[in-house]
């Protein structure tokens, strides 16, 4: 099999999150048959914490992929490294390649066990994740979203505190469900330290996304024909993104 080129896109501007994503995806993929690279948003929020930053992150993800495409050529599959998957459908159209997201992958994995809960950081994420679960078709299986007041970025900065607080949150979330999802790029790698406190599966969203990315390798390009969007009037977009959209430059 030819070497498959996989791209991890971080739709926030944090280089630390990009490094963490690349490290954990590499650990899961662990194959000599693939090459991994990461692209980081060039604008927007350092941590996606609410609806406005989520909306901007979708644009930032498109721009990051367009810039990466110009620098390195097309990837064979893309992992969108935000637990919320901002802009995932637009990325699928833009690239014409398989694009998987942390939320989509983790919730689909959890739903195979039955009813599930989500644990993450940042209060604003609760209604957002409930909406995302409904959109993915898992609304009836999602029993609860347990959020900590601290954001994912704050938790990542204090891992010992994060493990303590997330363990308690996972215990609360685990009542009456068959699986718990630990969601957020910043929380990658903490699940093995929390899982022993639970008597059910604990799904790390980055690990689930990495597995989905690996499964997508070798899948034929999505039959979308020309992935470019129909001509439109664009204002303020970068040249790489305009070229990918098929705009006049």
C-alpha positions in Angstrom: 0.0 0.0 0.0 1.3 3.5 -0.9 2.1 5.8 2.0 -1.2 7.5 3.1 -1.0 11.2 4.1 -3.1 12.1 7.0 -3.8 15.6 8.2 -4.9 16.7 11.7 -6.5 20.1 11.8 -6.6 22.1 15.0 -9.3 24.8 14.6 -8.0 26.9 17.5 -4.8 28.9 17.5 -3.0 27.0 20.3 0.3 25.5 19.3 0.3 23.4 22.5 -3.1 21.8 21.5 -1.7 21.1 18.0 1.3 19.3 19.6 -0.9 17.4 21.9 -3.2 16.3 19.1 -0.3 15.2 16.9 1.3 13.3 19.8 -1.8 11.3 20.7 -2.9 10.7 17.2 0.6 9.3 16.4 0.3 7.0 19.4 -3.0 5.6 18.2 -2.1 5.3 14.5 1.4 3.9 15.1 1.8 2.7 11.5 4.7 2.9 9.1 2.2 3.1 6.2 0.9 6.6 7.0 2.5 10.0 7.5 0.9 12.5 9.8 1.1 16.3 9.8 -0.8 19.0 11.7 -2.3 22.3 10.7 -3.2 25.0 13.2 -5.8 27.8 12.8 -4.2 31.1 11.8 -6.9 33.2 13.4 -9.7 32.8 15.9 -9.7 31.7 19.5 -7.0 30.0 21.4 -9.7 27.9 23.0 -13.2 27.3 21.5 -15.5 28.1 24.3 -18.9 29.3 23.0 -21.0 29.7 19.9 -19.1 32.7 18.4 -15.7 31.1 18.7 -17.2 27.8 17.4 -18.5 29.6 14.3 -15.2 31.3 13.7 -13.4 28.0 14.2 -15.2 26.5 11.2 -13.8 29.3 9.0 -10.4 28.9 10.5 -10.4 25.1 9.9 -11.3 25.7 6.2 -8.5 28.2 5.9 -6.0 26.0 7.6 -6.8 23.1 5.3 -6.5 25.3 2.2 -3.1 26.6 3.3 -1.9 23.1 4.1 -3.1 21.9 0.7 -1.1 24.6 -1.1 2.0 23.9 1.0 1.9 20.1 1.0 -0.7 18.9 -1.5 -3.9 17.1 -0.6 -4.2 14.8 2.4 -5.8 11.4 2.0 -8.0 11.9 5.1 -8.4 14.6 7.7 -9.1 14.6 11.4 -10.8 17.7 12.7 -9.4 18.1 16.2 -12.1 19.9 18.1 -14.8 18.2 20.2 -17.7 19.8 18.4 -16.5 19.3 14.8 -16.8 22.9 13.6 -17.2 23.1 9.8 -16.9 19.3 9.2 -19.4 19.2 6.4 -17.8 22.2 4.7 -14.4 20.5 5.0 -15.8 17.4 3.3 -17.0 19.4 0.4 -13.8 21.5 0.2 -11.4 18.5 0.2 -13.5 15.8 -1.4 -11.7 13.4 1.0 -12.8 11.6 4.2 -13.0 14.0 7.1 -13.7 12.7 10.6 -14.3 14.7 13.8 -13.7 14.1 17.5 -17.4 14.5 18.5 -18.8 12.4 15.6 -16.3 9.6 16.2 -16.6 9.5 20.0 -20.4 9.7 20.1 -20.8 7.0 17.5 -18.4 4.8 19.4 -20.3 5.4 22.7 -23.6 4.8 21.1 -22.6 1.2 20.2 -22.6 0.5 24.0 -26.0 2.0 24.5 -27.0 5.1 26.4 -24.1 7.4 27.2 -23.0 10.6 28.9 -20.4 13.3 28.0 -17.9 14.9 30.3 -16.0 18.0 29.3 -14.8 21.4 30.5 -16.6 24.7 29.9 -20.2 25.4 30.8 -21.2 26.8 27.4 -20.5 23.4 25.8 -23.5 21.7 27.4 -26.2 23.1 25.1 -23.8 23.0 22.2 -23.1 19.3 22.7 -26.7 18.5 23.2 -27.5 20.1 19.8 -24.6 18.3 18.1 -25.7 14.9 19.5 -29.2 15.5 18.1 -27.8 16.5 14.8 -25.7 13.3 14.7 -28.8 11.2 15.5 -27.7 10.3 19.0 -30.0 12.7 20.9 -32.1 9.9 22.5 -29.0 8.0 23.6 -27.3 11.0 25.2 -28.5 10.9 28.9 -26.5 13.9 30.2 -23.7 16.3 29.6 -21.5 16.9 32.7 -19.4 20.0 32.4 -16.8 21.4 34.7 -16.6 25.2 35.2 -13.0 25.2 34.1 -12.4 25.2 30.4 -10.5 22.4 28.6 -7.5 24.7 28.3 -7.5 25.4 32.0 -7.8 21.7 32.8 -5.0 20.8 30.4 -2.7 23.3 32.2 -3.2 21.6 35.5 -3.3 17.9 34.8 -3.4 16.7 38.4 -6.3 18.9 39.2 -7.9 17.8 36.0 -7.7 14.1 36.8 -9.3 14.7 40.2 -12.1 16.8 39.0 -12.8 14.8 35.9 -12.8 11.6 37.8 -15.6 12.9 40.1 -17.4 14.3 37.1 -17.2 10.9 35.3 -18.5 9.1 38.3 -21.5 11.4 38.4 -22.1 11.1 34.7 -21.8 7.3 34.8 -25.1 6.8 36.7 -27.6 5.0 34.4 -25.5 4.9 31.3 -23.5 2.3 29.4 -20.5 4.5 28.4 -18.9 7.9 29.1 -17.2 10.1 26.6 -14.3 12.3 27.8 -14.5 15.1 25.2 -11.9 17.7 24.2 -8.6 17.9 22.5 -7.0 19.4 25.6 -8.1 16.3 27.7 -6.4 13.8 25.4 -4.4 11.2 27.3 -6.2 11.6 30.6 -8.7 8.8 30.1 -6.3 6.0 31.2 -5.9 7.7 34.6 -9.6 8.1 35.1 -10.9 4.8 33.6 -10.0 2.6 36.6 -12.5 4.6 38.7 -15.4 3.6 36.5 -17.1 0.3 35.8 -17.9 1.1 32.2 -16.2 2.2 29.1 -14.5 5.6 29.1 -14.0 6.9 25.5 -11.3 9.5 24.9 -12.5 11.7 22.0 -9.0 12.0 20.5 -8.5 8.3 20.6 -11.9 7.7 19.0 -11.1 10.3 16.3 -7.7 8.7 15.6 -9.3 5.3 15.1 -11.9 6.8 12.8 -9.1 8.5 10.9 -7.2 5.3 10.5 -10.3 3.5 9.3 -10.8 6.2 6.7 -7.4 5.6 5.1 -7.7 3.7 1.9 -11.4 4.7 1.5 -12.0 6.0 -2.0 -12.4 9.8 -2.2 -15.9 10.9 -1.5 -18.0 11.0 -4.8 -18.6 14.7 -4.6 -17.4 15.5 -8.1 -15.7 18.9 -8.2 -15.4 19.8 -4.5 -15.4 23.5 -5.1 -18.3 25.7 -4.1 -20.2 27.5 -6.8 -19.0 30.9 -7.7 -19.9 33.5 -5.0 -19.0 37.0 -3.9 -16.4 36.6 -1.1 -15.0 39.3 1.1 -11.9 39.1 3.3 -10.9 35.5 2.6 -7.3 34.4 2.1 -6.0 33.6 -1.4 -5.4 29.9 -0.6 -9.0 29.5 0.7 -10.4 31.4 -2.3 -8.5 29.2 -4.7 -9.9 26.1 -3.0 -13.4 27.6 -3.2 -13.0 28.3 -6.9 -13.3 32.1 -6.5 -11.8 34.6 -8.8 -8.4 35.8 -7.6 
